[in-house]
């Protein structure tokens, strides 16, 4: 904060993920960090659990913000908070209780702090990555059965993931983003338009629930099966995609495009070194692609994602992003998911996604690396 917001007086943390990152517990509370280094955590529910889980000393029970003001005073000065997640109603309640001279965004600062993973975080992400790779390689093929619906498949996936050590939820920071396990589709379903900012598609259960999978779309011989799912252990995620072909060999076009994506992923990973600029990596790789290959690359039709990879950690979508506009250099122990993918009309989405740790030798893969389409 001293480097990025020199006039700051108070940082306020309200999002549960950032509270967990900074306190070790995930409660209905509010965390104040003062310019003098004092940190005070006020918890509405559950104070008892917060006391048990958090190592912080300055932890207080709270019924309303007035309880916090009685301890820290009502003059907060120049305040920074998470404007991407804090609602206007919360801001108005804060203003009723505290004197706030100015208000600014804390979001970029928190993203940058969280982007560099500690040894503790890397331990859980690497453990997740190993389980993730094993699950997609060795477990998923046994789940696929002719005639099952996409919805049934996702239900079986989730149950099997829990048994395999999955922590039960895939968290996204993207506004109003819901996901059960990820994006899953049989054949052309993986090309269907969605609001999700990613290459894959899905028809979902209905217009009201455009996730999970269709009850009507049944698996048949020759279908590609697109499985783009997050995994996670103890709050920390890995991200990986595997494509399968059920009951037959994939067509030559699919194999060729898929292997091209594996090669793109390899070239991307080689560039994941400290000091490299994400926007330059994006430009370097995209400029190497032919105009023909760019058709339906990173999406289908006009619905193409404008990135090649994204940070990952407590959220599946974190900083940095391999895209134009991301000019902050990579730093050691940042973790990114690289996901070059390509849609094929009438066939489905192919391509790969794996999770990498930034190192001086380039990206170190923790999810096994891109594999050919697996024939089931």
C-alpha positions as CSV (number, residue, x, y, z in Angstrom):
1,X,0.0,0.0,0.0
2,X,2.9,2.4,0.8
3,X,4.2,1.8,-2.8
4,X,0.9,2.1,-4.6
5,X,-1.3,4.4,-2.5
6,X,1.1,6.7,-0.6
7,X,-1.7,8.8,1.0
8,X,-3.6,5.9,2.4
9,X,-4.9,5.7,6.0
10,X,-7.1,2.6,6.2
11,X,-7.6,-0.5,4.1
12,X,-10.9,-2.3,4.5
13,X,-11.3,-6.0,3.6
14,X,-14.9,-7.3,3.2
15,X,-14.7,-10.1,0.7
16,X,-14.5,-13.6,2.3
17,X,-11.7,-14.8,0.0
18,X,-9.4,-11.9,0.9
19,X,-10.4,-12.2,4.6
20,X,-9.4,-15.8,4.4
21,X,-6.1,-14.9,2.7
22,X,-5.2,-12.4,5.4
23,X,-6.8,-13.9,8.5
24,X,-6.9,-17.7,8.0
25,X,-10.7,-17.8,8.5
26,X,-13.7,-17.1,6.3
27,X,-16.4,-15.4,8.2
28,X,-19.0,-12.6,8.0
29,X,-16.7,-9.9,9.2
30,X,-14.7,-6.8,8.3
31,X,-10.9,-6.4,8.5
32,X,-9.3,-3.1,9.0
33,X,-5.6,-2.5,8.2
34,X,-4.2,0.8,9.4
35,X,-1.3,2.8,8.0
36,X,0.6,2.3,11.2
37,X,0.4,-1.5,10.7
38,X,-2.3,-2.2,13.2
39,X,-4.7,-4.9,12.0
40,X,-8.2,-5.4,13.6
41,X,-10.7,-8.0,12.6
42,X,-14.4,-7.7,13.6
43,X,-16.6,-10.7,13.2
44,X,-20.4,-10.9,13.1
45,X,-20.6,-14.6,12.6
46,X,-19.0,-16.8,13.7
47,X,-16.7,-15.1,16.2
48,X,-16.1,-18.4,18.0
49,X,-14.9,-20.1,14.8
50,X,-12.8,-17.1,13.9
51,X,-11.1,-17.3,17.3
52,X,-10.3,-21.0,16.7
53,X,-9.0,-20.6,13.1
54,X,-7.3,-17.2,13.0
55,X,-3.9,-16.5,14.4
56,X,-4.7,-12.8,14.7
57,X,-4.6,-11.3,18.2
58,X,-6.8,-8.2,17.6
59,X,-10.1,-10.0,16.9
60,X,-13.4,-8.7,18.2
61,X,-17.1,-9.8,18.1
62,X,-19.4,-7.4,16.2
63,X,-23.1,-6.9,15.8
64,X,-22.8,-3.7,13.7
65,X,-20.2,-1.4,12.4
66,X,-20.7,0.8,15.5
67,X,-19.0,-1.9,17.5
68,X,-15.9,-1.5,15.3
69,X,-16.0,2.3,15.5
70,X,-16.1,2.1,19.3
71,X,-12.7,0.3,19.2
72,X,-10.8,2.0,16.3
73,X,-12.6,5.3,16.2
74,X,-14.9,6.7,13.6
75,X,-12.3,8.7,11.5
76,X,-10.8,6.4,8.9
77,X,-9.3,9.1,6.7
78,X,-8.3,8.1,3.2
79,X,-9.9,4.6,2.7
80,X,-9.2,1.9,0.2
81,X,-11.6,-1.1,-0.3
82,X,-12.5,-3.8,-2.8
83,X,-14.8,-1.8,-5.1
84,X,-15.2,-4.8,-7.4
85,X,-17.1,-6.7,-4.8
86,X,-18.4,-4.2,-2.2
87,X,-22.0,-3.1,-2.9
88,X,-23.2,0.5,-2.8
89,X,-25.4,-0.4,0.1
90,X,-22.4,-1.5,2.2
91,X,-20.6,1.7,1.2
92,X,-23.5,3.7,2.4
93,X,-23.6,1.8,5.7
94,X,-19.9,2.5,6.2
95,X,-20.4,6.2,5.6
96,X,-23.1,6.3,8.2
97,X,-20.8,5.0,10.8
98,X,-17.4,6.3,9.9
99,X,-15.9,9.6,8.6
100,X,-14.3,8.8,5.3
101,X,-12.3,11.5,3.6
102,X,-11.8,9.8,0.3
103,X,-12.4,6.3,-1.0
104,X,-10.3,4.4,-3.5
105,X,-9.8,0.9,-5.0
106,X,-7.9,-1.8,-3.2
107,X,-8.5,-4.5,-5.8
108,X,-5.3,-4.2,-7.9
109,X,-3.2,-4.2,-4.8
110,X,-4.8,-7.3,-3.4
111,X,-4.6,-9.1,-6.8
112,X,-0.8,-8.4,-7.0
113,X,-0.2,-9.5,-3.4
114,X,-2.1,-12.7,-3.9
115,X,-0.5,-13.4,-7.3
116,X,2.8,-14.5,-5.8
117,X,2.3,-17.8,-4.0
118,X,3.9,-18.8,-0.8
119,X,5.4,-22.2,-0.2
120,X,2.2,-23.1,1.7
121,X,0.0,-22.1,-1.2
122,X,2.2,-23.9,-3.8
123,X,2.1,-27.1,-1.7
124,X,-1.7,-27.2,-1.9
125,X,-1.8,-26.2,-5.6
126,X,0.7,-28.9,-6.5
127,X,-1.2,-31.5,-4.5
128,X,-4.4,-30.4,-6.3
129,X,-2.6,-30.5,-9.7
130,X,-1.5,-34.1,-9.1
131,X,-5.0,-35.2,-8.1
132,X,-6.5,-33.3,-11.0
133,X,-4.2,-35.0,-13.6
134,X,-4.9,-38.4,-12.2
135,X,-8.6,-37.8,-12.1
136,X,-8.9,-36.6,-15.7
137,X,-6.5,-39.3,-17.0
138,X,-7.6,-42.4,-15.1
139,X,-11.0,-41.8,-13.5
140,X,-13.1,-39.9,-16.1
141,X,-12.9,-42.5,-18.9
142,X,-14.6,-45.0,-16.6
143,X,-17.5,-42.6,-15.9
144,X,-18.4,-42.2,-19.6
145,X,-21.3,-44.5,-20.7
146,X,-23.3,-44.5,-23.9
147,X,-26.7,-42.9,-23.5
148,X,-25.9,-40.9,-20.3
149,X,-26.9,-37.2,-20.4
150,X,-24.5,-34.3,-19.9
151,X,-26.3,-33.5,-16.6
152,X,-25.8,-37.1,-15.4
153,X,-22.2,-37.0,-16.4
154,X,-21.6,-33.8,-14.4
155,X,-23.3,-35.4,-11.4
156,X,-21.0,-38.4,-11.6
157,X,-18.0,-36.2,-12.1
158,X,-18.8,-34.2,-9.0
159,X,-19.3,-37.3,-6.8
160,X,-16.1,-38.8,-8.1
161,X,-14.2,-35.6,-7.6
162,X,-15.2,-35.4,-3.9
163,X,-14.0,-39.0,-3.4
164,X,-10.8,-38.1,-5.1
165,X,-10.0,-35.3,-2.7
166,X,-11.7,-32.2,-4.3
167,X,-12.6,-29.5,-1.9
168,X,-16.1,-29.2,-3.3
169,X,-16.3,-25.7,-4.9
170,X,-14.7,-23.9,-7.8
171,X,-14.6,-20.2,-6.9
172,X,-14.5,-17.4,-9.4
173,X,-13.9,-13.7,-8.9
174,X,-15.7,-12.8,-12.1
175,X,-18.9,-10.9,-11.3
176,X,-22.0,-13.1,-11.0
177,X,-20.2,-16.2,-12.2
178,X,-21.6,-19.6,-11.1
179,X,-20.0,-23.0,-11.8
180,X,-20.5,-26.4,-10.3
181,X,-17.4,-28.2,-11.6
182,X,-16.6,-26.4,-14.9
183,X,-17.6,-26.4,-18.5
184,X,-18.6,-29.8,-19.9
185,X,-20.1,-30.7,-23.2
186,X,-20.7,-33.5,-25.6
187,X,-19.9,-32.8,-29.3
188,X,-21.4,-29.5,-30.6
189,X,-22.6,-28.6,-27.1
190,X,-19.1,-27.4,-26.2
191,X,-19.5,-24.7,-28.9
192,X,-22.8,-23.3,-27.6
193,X,-22.8,-19.6,-26.6
194,X,-22.4,-18.8,-22.9
195,X,-21.9,-15.6,-20.8
196,X,-18.7,-17.2,-19.4
197,X,-15.5,-15.5,-20.6
198,X,-13.7,-18.5,-21.8
199,X,-13.2,-20.5,-25.0
200,X,-15.6,-23.4,-24.3
201,X,-19.4,-23.4,-24.5
202,X,-22.2,-25.3,-22.9
203,X,-26.0,-25.5,-23.4
204,X,-26.6,-26.0,-19.7
205,X,-29.9,-27.2,-18.1
206,X,-32.1,-24.3,-19.3
207,X,-32.0,-20.5,-19.9
208,X,-32.4,-20.0,-16.1
209,X,-29.6,-22.5,-15.3
210,X,-27.1,-22.3,-18.3
211,X,-24.6,-24.5,-16.4
212,X,-24.1,-28.1,-15.4
213,X,-25.3,-29.8,-18.6
214,X,-28.3,-30.7,-20.7
215,X,-30.6,-33.5,-19.6
216,X,-31.6,-34.1,-23.3
217,X,-28.1,-34.3,-24.9
218,X,-27.1,-38.0,-24.6
219,X,-23.6,-39.4,-25.2
220,X,-23.3,-41.4,-28.4
221,X,-20.5,-43.1,-30.3
222,X,-18.1,-40.7,-32.0
223,X,-18.9,-37.8,-29.7
224,X,-16.0,-35.6,-28.5
225,X,-16.3,-35.0,-24.8
226,X,-15.0,-31.6,-23.6
227,X,-14.1,-31.5,-19.9
228,X,-12.8,-28.2,-18.6
229,X,-12.9,-28.4,-14.8
230,X,-11.2,-26.8,-11.8
231,X,-10.0,-28.9,-9.0
232,X,-8.9,-27.8,-5.6
233,X,-7.6,-28.8,-2.2
234,X,-7.8,-26.7,1.0
235,X,-9.1,-23.7,-0.9
236,X,-6.4,-23.6,-3.6
237,X,-7.3,-24.5,-7.2
238,X,-5.7,-26.0,-10.3
239,X,-7.2,-25.8,-13.7
240,X,-7.0,-28.4,-16.5
241,X,-8.9,-29.4,-19.6
242,X,-9.0,-32.9,-21.3
243,X,-10.8,-33.9,-24.4
244,X,-12.1,-37.4,-25.0
245,X,-13.6,-39.2,-28.0
246,X,-16.2,-41.8,-27.1
247,X,-16.4,-45.1,-28.9
248,X,-14.4,-44.1,-32.0
249,X,-11.2,-42.3,-33.1
250,X,-11.5,-38.5,-33.5
251,X,-11.5,-37.1,-37.0
252,X,-8.3,-35.9,-38.5
253,X,-9.3,-32.2,-38.3
254,X,-9.8,-32.5,-34.5
255,X,-6.5,-34.4,-34.0
256,X,-4.6,-31.8,-36.0
257,X,-6.1,-28.8,-34.2
258,X,-5.7,-30.4,-30.8
259,X,-2.1,-31.1,-31.3
260,X,-1.5,-27.6,-32.6
261,X,-3.0,-26.4,-29.3
262,X,-0.6,-28.6,-27.3
263,X,2.3,-27.0,-29.3
264,X,1.0,-23.5,-28.5
265,X,0.7,-24.4,-24.8
266,X,4.3,-25.6,-24.9
267,X,5.6,-22.4,-26.4
268,X,3.6,-20.3,-23.9
269,X,5.0,-22.3,-21.0
270,X,8.6,-21.6,-22.2
271,X,7.9,-17.9,-21.8
272,X,6.6,-18.0,-18.2
273,X,9.8,-16.6,-16.7
274,X,10.3,-13.7,-14.2
275,X,10.4,-10.4,-16.0
276,X,8.4,-11.5,-19.0
277,X,5.5,-9.2,-19.9
278,X,2.1,-11.0,-20.3
279,X,0.9,-8.7,-23.1
280,X,4.2,-9.3,-25.0
281,X,3.8,-13.1,-24.6
282,X,0.2,-12.8,-25.9
283,X,1.4,-10.8,-29.0
284,X,4.3,-13.1,-29.6
285,X,2.2,-16.2,-29.7
286,X,-0.8,-14.8,-31.6
287,X,1.4,-13.3,-34.3
288,X,2.9,-16.8,-35.0
289,X,-0.6,-18.2,-35.8
290,X,-1.9,-18.4,-39.3
291,X,-5.0,-16.4,-40.2
292,X,-6.7,-19.8,-41.0
293,X,-5.9,-21.2,-37.6
294,X,-7.1,-18.0,-35.8
295,X,-10.6,-18.8,-37.1
296,X,-12.5,-20.3,-34.1
297,X,-9.3,-20.1,-32.0
298,X,-10.0,-19.5,-28.3
299,X,-13.7,-19.8,-29.0
300,X,-16.2,-20.3,-31.8
301,X,-17.4,-17.9,-34.4
302,X,-17.3,-14.3,-33.0
303,X,-17.2,-15.5,-29.4
304,X,-13.5,-15.7,-29.0
305,X,-11.8,-15.1,-25.6
306,X,-9.1,-12.4,-25.8
307,X,-6.5,-14.2,-23.6
308,X,-4.4,-17.3,-23.6
309,X,-4.0,-17.9,-19.9
310,X,-4.9,-16.6,-16.5
311,X,-3.7,-16.5,-12.9
312,X,-5.1,-19.0,-10.4
313,X,-5.1,-19.6,-6.7
314,X,-8.0,-19.1,-4.2
315,X,-10.0,-18.1,-7.3
316,X,-9.8,-19.9,-10.6
317,X,-9.5,-16.6,-12.3
318,X,-6.8,-14.4,-10.8
319,X,-4.0,-12.0,-11.8
320,X,-2.0,-11.9,-14.1
321,X,-3.7,-12.6,-17.5
322,X,-1.8,-13.5,-20.7
323,X,-3.6,-10.8,-22.7
324,X,-3.2,-7.4,-24.2
325,X,-3.4,-4.8,-21.5
326,X,-1.5,-6.8,-18.8
327,X,1.9,-5.1,-18.7
328,X,3.1,-5.9,-15.2
329,X,6.0,-8.3,-15.4
330,X,5.7,-11.9,-14.3
331,X,7.3,-12.8,-11.0
332,X,8.7,-16.0,-9.6
333,X,6.0,-18.3,-8.0
334,X,3.1,-16.7,-9.8
335,X,0.8,-19.5,-11.0
336,X,-1.1,-19.4,-14.3
337,X,-3.4,-21.7,-16.3
338,X,-2.6,-21.8,-20.0
339,X,-5.5,-22.8,-22.2
340,X,-5.2,-22.7,-26.0
341,X,-8.3,-24.1,-27.6
342,X,-10.1,-24.2,-30.9
343,X,-13.6,-24.9,-32.0
344,X,-14.5,-27.2,-34.9
345,X,-17.9,-26.7,-36.6
346,X,-20.2,-29.7,-36.0
347,X,-17.6,-31.5,-33.9
348,X,-16.8,-29.5,-30.8
349,X,-14.1,-27.8,-28.8
350,X,-10.6,-29.2,-28.7
351,X,-7.4,-28.0,-27.0
352,X,-5.8,-28.2,-23.6
353,X,-5.4,-26.4,-20.3
354,X,-2.8,-26.9,-17.6
355,X,-1.5,-25.1,-14.6
356,X,2.1,-23.7,-14.4
357,X,4.3,-22.1,-11.8
358,X,6.5,-19.2,-13.1
359,X,10.2,-20.1,-12.7
360,X,13.6,-19.0,-14.2
361,X,13.5,-22.1,-16.4
362,X,10.0,-21.3,-17.7
363,X,6.6,-22.6,-16.6
364,X,6.7,-25.7,-14.4
365,X,3.6,-27.7,-15.0
366,X,1.8,-29.1,-12.0
367,X,-1.1,-30.8,-13.8
368,X,0.6,-33.2,-16.1
369,X,0.8,-31.2,-19.3
370,X,-1.3,-31.4,-22.5
371,X,-2.3,-34.8,-23.7
372,X,-3.7,-36.1,-27.0
373,X,-7.5,-36.7,-27.2
374,X,-8.2,-39.8,-25.1
375,X,-10.2,-42.4,-26.9
376,X,-12.7,-44.2,-24.6
